[in-house]
């Protein structure tokens, strides 16, 4: 499985579909246009593997996406750069799927993701402070708070959800076993 900057759905074990890196609303629109999902706003498509759009950015996900496209396996390939995967996206998945049976695959260890997310947070905060000097109306984000911003704290506060997480081991291939004959 490739975890590049694109999203993919595997709706049947014999089919693979790539979503590109589309926003959640565009994914749903495309699935409806192709007849893979009814355009009723309620129908659900279940897939084996869902590579979450844009490394788990909350700007590319929407709760309805996780409500209407369910999966056995969700892959988040963000390493913390640009803040991805974002807590808000994981919260959307938690809110929509809750205690249902599924696995979350993170392609980097949580502490590494948090280091990248914190660095990105502070970089963006610095940009906001610079813009605020020119325009006092610019809002500057608060300082990074591990409790409010880290994935470590998010998973600690949601232990059942954290139990669904599998971390890809460095220098080892990551296989999602669908019990297919190889």
N, C-alpha and C positions, 0 to 999 in steps of 0.2 A: 504494500500500500504506500502510495506517495503522499507525503504531508507537505506539499509545496503550498504556494500562496493561492490555493483554490479550494473549493469545497466539492464534496462528492457525496452521492447517495448510492447505496447498494440496496435497491428495493427487493430484489430477488437474488438468490445466490448465483444465478446465472447471468444477471444483468449488472452493469455498472453505468452510472450516470454521473457526469461531472456538472457541477453547478457554477463553475467558474468561481468568482469571488463576489457573488451577488449579495445584495441586501436581502434580508428575510422577506420583505414584501415582494421583491422581484422573484425570489425563489418560488413563493406561493403562486404568483401570477404565472410564471412559466410552467409550473406543474399543472395548473388549471388549463392553460392554453393548449398544452399537449394532451390533455385528457387523463393524465396520471392522478389527478386529484379533482374531485367534483368542485365546481365553482359555486358551491352553496355556502361557503364560509364556515362550515361545520365539519365536513368530512375529514377523515384522518387517513394518512398514508403511513404505514409502518415499514421501516427499512432495517436492514441488518446494521449498517455502519453509516453514520452521519458525520462527515468532517465539517465541523462548525465553521461558518463563513468568517473570513478575515481574522483568523487566529483567536476568535472569541471576542472581537470588538463589540461593544454594546451599540455601536452605530450601525452594525450590520445584522443585528439580531433583534428579535421582537418576541414577546411572549407567545403570540399566536403561532409563530413559526414552530416553537417547541410543542405547542398544543396540537397542531395539525400534522406535523411530521415527527413521528415518534421513532425511536431507534433502540436497538439492543446495545449499541456502542456509539458513544459520542467522542470524537477526537478533537482535542484542542491543541493546536501546534504552536501556540505563542510562547515566547521565551521571556516575556516581560517588556520587550521593546515596544514602544508606543502604548504601554500599559496593558498589553494583551497577554493572556486572556483577562478580561475585566470581571471583577466581582459581580457587577450588575448582570452580566450574561449568565454566569453560573447561578445567580439568584433567580433569573428567569427560568432556567432549566429546573431548579429546585421547586419553584412555585408551580410549574406546570406538570412535572412528573413526580415530584415528592418521593414517596416510599416505593414507587413502582420498581420493577426489576430492570436495571440497566447498568452499564459500566461507563465510567468516564476515563478516557485515556489522555494523560498529559504527557507531552513529548519532552518536558524538562522537569527536573525536581522542583517542588514548590518553593523551597528556599531560594533557588536560582531565579525563578520567575519573580519572586518578591523583590530580589535585588534589582532586577531589570525594571520592574514596575516603579520602585522607589526612585531609581535614577531618572526615569522618564518623568515622574511626577515633579521632581525637583528641577529638572531642566525646563519643563513647561511653566512651573511657578516662576522661575527666573525670567522667562520671556514675558509673563504677565506683569511682573514688577517693572520691567523695562517699558512696556506699553503704558502702564499706569503713570509713569513719569510724564508721558506726553499727553495722556488723557486720564484725568482723575476718576472718570466714570468706569474705567476698566476694573473688573473684579479680579482679585488675586486669590487663588485657592489657598486654603489653610496649609500649615505644615503637614507633612506626611505623618499619619498616625498608624502604627502597626495594627492597633485594635480596629480602627475604622477602615483601613485601606488594604491590609495584607490578605492574601489568600490563606496564609497560615491561620490567622484569626477567624476567617470565614469558615474554614473547614473545622476548626476547633469548636465553633459555635453550632455547627451542623454535623454532628458526629455520624449520624446514619448516612448522610450524603457523602461525607468523607470516606466512609467504608466502600463506596462505589468507585473510588479513584485508584487507577493503576498508573504508575509512573514508568515511562519508557527508560530502560537502563541504557546508560551511555555505552557506546561501542558494541551494542548487541542489537540484532534485528528485533523489531517488535512485531509480533504476529498476533492477530486477532483470530482466534480459532473459531470458525463457524461450523466445525465438525464435518466439513466437506471432505470427500476423498481427494487426495492429491495424486 
